[in-house]
Amino acid sequence: MKILHLNDSLNFGGAETLLMSYIPMLHNYEHLVVALTGPNRFHGNGYEYIQLDLHYRKAFWKIKKLLQQIVNEKKVDIVHSHSYWTNLISRFATPSGLKLFNHYHFADYDTMKKRRKVKAMILMDKTFGHKRLHRIAVSGYMGEVLKKNFPGKKVTVIPNFISCSRELPQRQAEKNNIFKIIAVGNCNTEKNYGTVIRAFSELKDLPVRLEIFGGGNRVGYFRDKVKEHNLDNIIFLGPVDGAGKRMSQYDLFLSASISETFGLVVLEAVCARLPLLISDIPAFREIAPMSASFFNPYNPQELAGQIRKIFNEKQAVDLKSYDQVLEKYSAESFVSQLEELYISE
């Protein structure tokens, strides 16, 4: 059987990382990945890749027509999309007899549900369906959001996963005893880097440094904000390959996100056995080990206080609870559940 996997792009991001991680493990299928635009940061093997170089806002119906042609010419059996707009397009482009799966990696339907734009998104999601549509939630939290918005419709929770070694990573001592903190995520509104910058304005007396891995069109904006606050303890590095593999060289993982559906990067930090300082949001509460520290993401003073406390106390992680999290969100569990869904529908 052949699966057409559809996404906006294969740039860095949680949905893209998940897709490129599970494709090699689905050995019994042929895989065709279609991206609306570039770049392709992964360049993996085991799948055919087509890049349309079209934007959904400017060419919705053209994309729909091209996808219909691809589905027919490539003899696709299953269509599986991974973003809001590709979810909608897939419903118009997929023949009624084919299986269609829409993955939900965004929490807008909960955290931004009062906004006019999001209300319109939900209305379109309800209005435009498909005979064999099945929605997939990346977490229990997201599953409840979907069931509330689409009562009576097919919704299955298949939590995201992490693949990593259970061996304890080796750390290198940092020169000048700098306490190194890592944050990972593109520079968008949800990552809440404005609060992080205000918090670090109160930590100039501590030998701490935050390095932020992530691109996006607001990198320059935040770099300018750092200069405005005369900070030398925050560095926006831009897009960086292999952030998860670099985590073990840091002392603390930080995320101030105000909206997440799961938190794959949190699991990467668990894999690196880093202490966690993360925002108190439902998706993070669901997956975090017992020893994680939480804070109000709208309160920069609380964040600064938590960093100061962790720096002074040098708290250790609870390795047993970390291993339990890694076991719960394993690749084997994810692939087993996804294959069962593919077969049963």
C-alpha positions as CSV (number, residue, x, y, z in Angstrom):
1,M,0.0,0.0,0.0
2,K,1.1,3.5,-0.7
3,I,0.7,6.5,1.7
4,L,0.8,10.1,0.6
5,H,2.0,12.2,3.5
6,L,1.1,15.9,3.0
7,N,2.5,18.9,4.9
8,D,3.3,22.6,4.4
9,S,7.0,21.9,4.2
10,L,9.8,19.8,5.6
11,N,11.4,22.6,7.5
12,F,12.3,22.3,11.2
13,G,9.3,21.7,13.4
14,G,7.5,19.2,15.6
15,A,5.1,17.9,12.9
16,E,8.0,17.5,10.4
17,T,10.2,15.8,12.9
18,L,7.5,13.3,13.8
19,L,6.7,12.6,10.1
20,M,10.4,12.0,9.2
21,S,10.9,9.8,12.3
22,Y,8.0,7.4,11.7
23,I,8.2,6.9,7.9
24,P,11.3,4.7,8.1
25,M,9.6,2.5,10.7
26,L,6.5,1.7,8.5
27,H,8.2,-1.0,6.5
28,N,5.1,-2.5,5.0
29,Y,4.2,0.7,3.0
30,E,5.4,2.8,0.2
31,H,5.8,6.4,1.1
32,L,5.3,9.6,-1.0
33,V,5.9,12.9,0.8
34,V,4.3,16.0,-0.8
35,A,5.3,19.4,0.6
36,L,3.6,22.7,-0.5
37,T,6.8,24.6,-0.2
38,G,10.5,24.3,0.8
39,P,12.9,24.0,2.3
40,N,13.5,20.3,2.9
41,R,15.7,20.1,5.9
42,F,15.6,16.4,6.3
43,H,16.6,14.8,2.9
44,G,15.9,11.3,4.2
45,N,15.7,8.0,2.4
46,G,12.9,5.6,2.0
47,Y,10.4,7.9,0.4
48,E,9.6,9.7,-2.8
49,Y,9.5,13.5,-2.4
50,I,7.5,16.1,-4.4
51,Q,7.7,19.8,-3.7
52,L,4.9,21.8,-5.2
53,D,6.3,25.3,-4.5
54,L,2.8,26.7,-4.0
55,H,1.3,28.6,-1.1
56,Y,-2.1,27.5,0.2
57,R,-3.4,31.1,0.5
58,K,-2.6,31.9,-3.1
59,A,-3.1,28.6,-4.8
60,F,-5.6,26.5,-2.8
61,W,-7.5,25.1,-5.7
62,K,-4.4,24.7,-7.9
63,I,-2.9,22.6,-5.1
64,K,-6.1,20.6,-4.8
65,K,-6.0,19.8,-8.6
66,L,-2.3,18.8,-8.5
67,L,-2.9,16.5,-5.5
68,Q,-5.8,14.8,-7.3
69,Q,-3.5,14.1,-10.2
70,I,-0.7,12.8,-7.9
71,V,-3.1,10.6,-6.1
72,N,-4.3,9.0,-9.3
73,E,-1.0,8.8,-11.1
74,K,0.9,7.4,-8.1
75,K,-1.9,5.0,-7.2
76,V,-2.1,6.2,-3.6
77,D,-4.2,4.2,-1.1
78,I,-4.0,6.4,2.0
79,V,-3.7,10.2,2.4
80,H,-2.3,11.5,5.7
81,S,-1.9,15.3,6.2
82,H,-0.2,17.2,9.0
83,S,-1.2,20.9,9.1
84,Y,-4.4,22.9,9.2
85,W,-4.4,24.0,5.6
86,T,-3.2,20.6,4.2
87,N,-5.9,19.0,6.3
88,L,-8.5,21.1,4.5
89,I,-7.0,20.7,1.0
90,S,-6.7,16.9,1.5
91,R,-10.5,16.6,2.0
92,F,-11.1,18.1,-1.5
93,A,-8.3,16.3,-3.2
94,T,-8.8,12.7,-1.8
95,P,-11.3,10.5,-3.6
96,S,-14.2,9.4,-1.4
97,G,-13.2,5.8,-1.5
98,L,-9.7,6.4,0.0
99,K,-8.7,6.5,3.6
100,L,-8.0,10.0,4.9
101,F,-6.2,10.9,8.1
102,N,-5.8,14.4,9.4
103,H,-3.2,14.9,12.1
104,Y,-3.6,17.8,14.5
105,H,-0.3,19.4,15.8
106,F,-1.7,22.8,16.7
107,A,-3.7,23.9,19.8
108,D,-5.3,27.0,18.4
109,Y,-8.8,25.5,18.8
110,D,-8.3,25.7,22.6
111,T,-5.7,28.5,23.4
112,M,-6.9,30.9,20.7
113,K,-10.5,29.9,20.3
114,K,-12.0,33.4,20.9
115,R,-10.1,34.9,18.0
116,R,-12.2,35.6,14.9
117,K,-9.7,33.9,12.7
118,V,-9.7,30.7,14.8
119,K,-13.5,30.7,14.9
120,A,-13.4,30.8,11.1
121,M,-10.9,27.9,11.1
122,I,-13.1,25.8,13.3
123,L,-16.1,26.5,11.2
124,M,-14.3,25.5,8.0
125,D,-13.0,22.4,9.7
126,K,-16.6,21.4,10.6
127,T,-18.1,22.3,7.3
128,F,-15.7,20.6,4.9
129,G,-15.5,16.9,5.6
130,H,-14.7,13.6,3.9
131,K,-16.5,10.3,3.8
132,R,-13.6,8.4,5.4
133,L,-12.0,11.2,7.4
134,H,-10.3,10.3,10.7
135,R,-8.8,12.9,13.0
136,I,-5.6,12.0,14.9
137,A,-4.6,13.9,18.1
138,V,-1.0,14.0,19.2
139,S,-1.9,14.0,22.9
140,G,-4.7,13.3,25.3
141,Y,-5.1,17.0,25.8
142,M,-5.5,17.6,22.1
143,G,-7.9,14.6,21.8
144,E,-10.3,16.3,24.3
145,V,-10.1,19.5,22.3
146,L,-11.0,17.8,19.1
147,K,-13.8,15.7,20.7
148,K,-15.3,18.9,22.1
149,N,-15.2,20.7,18.8
150,F,-16.2,17.8,16.6
151,P,-18.7,15.7,18.7
152,G,-19.6,12.4,17.2
153,K,-16.7,12.4,14.7
154,K,-13.8,9.9,14.5
155,V,-11.0,11.0,16.8
156,T,-8.1,8.8,17.9
157,V,-5.3,9.8,20.3
158,I,-1.8,8.6,19.2
159,P,0.7,10.4,21.4
160,N,3.9,11.6,19.7
161,F,7.1,9.7,20.5
162,I,10.8,10.0,21.1
163,S,13.6,7.6,19.9
164,C,16.7,7.9,22.0
165,S,19.4,5.9,23.7
166,R,18.9,4.9,27.4
167,E,22.5,5.5,28.1
168,L,23.3,8.5,30.2
169,P,24.9,11.2,28.0
170,Q,28.3,12.5,28.8
171,R,28.6,16.2,29.6
172,Q,31.5,18.5,29.0
173,A,32.4,21.1,31.7
174,E,31.7,24.6,30.5
175,K,34.5,27.1,30.7
176,N,34.2,29.9,33.2
177,N,31.5,27.9,35.1
178,I,28.8,29.4,32.9
179,F,25.4,27.8,33.6
180,K,24.1,27.0,30.1
181,I,20.4,26.9,29.3
182,I,18.9,25.7,26.0
183,A,15.6,26.6,24.4
184,V,14.4,25.1,21.1
185,G,11.6,26.5,18.8
186,N,11.0,28.8,15.9
187,C,10.6,32.4,16.8
188,N,6.8,32.7,16.7
189,T,4.2,34.1,19.1
190,E,3.5,30.8,20.8
191,K,7.2,30.3,21.9
192,N,6.8,33.5,24.1
193,Y,10.4,34.7,23.8
194,G,9.4,38.2,24.8
195,T,8.7,37.0,28.3
196,V,12.0,35.1,28.3
197,I,13.9,38.3,27.4
198,R,12.2,40.2,30.2
199,A,13.0,37.5,32.6
200,F,16.7,37.4,31.7
201,S,16.9,41.2,32.2
202,E,16.6,40.4,35.9
203,L,19.4,37.8,35.8
204,K,22.4,39.9,34.7
205,D,24.1,39.2,38.0
206,L,24.2,35.4,37.4
207,P,26.7,33.5,35.2
208,V,23.9,32.0,33.1
209,R,23.5,32.0,29.3
210,L,20.5,31.0,27.2
211,E,21.0,29.7,23.7
212,I,17.9,29.5,21.5
213,F,17.8,27.2,18.6
214,G,15.1,28.2,16.0
215,G,14.5,30.1,12.9
216,G,11.4,32.0,11.6
217,N,10.9,35.5,10.3
218,R,11.1,37.0,13.8
219,V,14.7,36.0,14.6
220,G,16.0,39.5,13.7
221,Y,13.2,41.1,15.8
222,F,14.2,39.2,18.9
223,R,17.9,39.8,18.3
224,D,17.1,43.5,18.3
225,K,15.1,43.2,21.5
226,V,18.1,41.5,23.2
227,K,20.3,44.5,22.1
228,E,17.7,47.0,23.4
229,H,17.8,45.3,26.8
230,N,21.7,45.3,26.7
231,L,21.7,41.6,27.4
232,D,24.7,39.3,26.8
233,N,23.1,36.3,28.4
234,I,20.7,35.4,25.5
235,I,21.8,34.3,22.1
236,F,19.3,33.6,19.2
237,L,21.3,31.1,17.1
238,G,18.7,30.8,14.3
239,P,18.0,27.4,12.7
240,V,20.4,24.7,13.9
241,D,20.6,21.1,12.7
242,G,20.4,18.3,15.3
243,A,19.3,20.4,18.3
244,G,18.3,17.2,20.2
245,K,21.8,15.7,19.9
246,R,23.4,18.9,21.3
247,M,21.2,19.1,24.4
248,S,23.5,17.0,26.6
249,Q,26.0,19.8,26.7
250,Y,23.6,22.1,28.5
251,D,22.6,22.3,32.2
252,L,18.9,23.2,31.8
253,F,16.1,23.0,29.3
254,L,13.7,25.9,29.1
255,S,10.4,26.4,27.3
256,A,8.1,29.3,27.9
257,S,5.5,28.2,25.3
258,I,2.0,29.5,25.8
259,S,0.5,27.0,23.3
260,E,1.6,23.4,22.5
261,T,-0.3,20.3,21.6
262,F,2.4,17.9,22.8
263,G,6.0,19.0,23.3
264,L,8.4,16.8,21.4
265,V,11.3,19.0,22.3
266,V,10.5,18.4,26.0
267,L,11.0,14.7,25.3
268,E,14.3,15.4,23.6
269,A,15.4,17.1,26.8
270,V,14.2,14.2,28.8
271,C,16.3,11.9,26.5
272,A,19.3,14.2,27.2
273,R,18.5,13.9,31.0
274,L,18.3,17.6,31.4
275,P,16.5,19.3,34.3
276,L,13.3,20.9,32.9
277,L,11.9,24.4,33.5
278,I,8.7,24.5,31.4
279,S,5.5,26.6,31.2
280,D,2.5,25.4,33.1
281,I,0.3,24.4,30.1
282,P,-1.8,21.2,29.7
283,A,0.4,19.6,27.0
284,F,3.5,19.9,29.1
285,R,1.8,18.7,32.3
286,E,0.7,15.5,30.4
287,I,4.1,14.4,29.3
288,A,6.6,15.8,31.8
289,P,8.4,13.7,34.4
290,M,7.7,14.2,38.1
291,S,10.8,16.3,38.8
292,A,10.1,19.0,36.2
293,S,9.7,22.6,37.3
294,F,6.8,24.6,36.0
295,F,6.1,28.4,35.9
296,N,3.4,30.8,34.7
297,P,4.5,31.7,31.1
298,Y,2.9,35.1,31.5
299,N,5.0,36.1,34.5
300,P,8.7,36.9,33.7
301,Q,9.4,37.6,37.3
302,E,8.4,34.0,38.3
303,L,10.5,32.6,35.5
304,A,13.5,34.6,36.6
305,G,13.0,33.4,40.2
306,Q,12.8,29.8,39.1
307,I,16.0,30.1,37.1
308,R,17.8,31.7,40.1
309,K,16.5,28.9,42.4
310,I,17.7,26.1,40.0
311,F,21.0,27.8,39.6
312,N,21.6,28.0,43.3
313,E,20.3,24.6,44.2
314,K,21.7,22.6,41.2
315,Q,18.9,20.1,41.5
316,A,19.3,16.6,40.0
317,V,16.8,14.9,37.8
318,D,14.8,11.9,38.8
319,L,16.2,9.3,36.4
320,K,13.5,6.7,37.2
321,S,10.7,9.1,36.3
322,Y,12.6,10.1,33.1
323,D,12.9,6.4,32.1
324,Q,9.1,6.0,32.7
325,V,8.3,8.9,30.4
326,L,10.6,7.5,27.7
327,E,9.0,4.1,27.9
328,K,5.5,5.6,27.7
329,Y,6.3,7.7,24.6
330,S,8.3,5.1,22.7
331,A,8.5,4.8,18.9
332,E,7.3,1.2,19.1
333,S,4.0,2.2,20.8
334,F,3.4,5.0,18.3
335,V,4.0,2.8,15.2
336,S,1.9,0.0,16.5
337,Q,-1.1,2.3,17.1
338,L,-0.8,4.0,13.8
339,E,-0.5,0.8,11.8
340,E,-3.6,-0.5,13.6
341,L,-5.5,2.6,12.6
342,Y,-4.4,2.4,9.0
343,I,-5.6,-1.2,8.8
344,S,-8.9,-0.9,10.8
345,E,-10.3,2.1,8.9
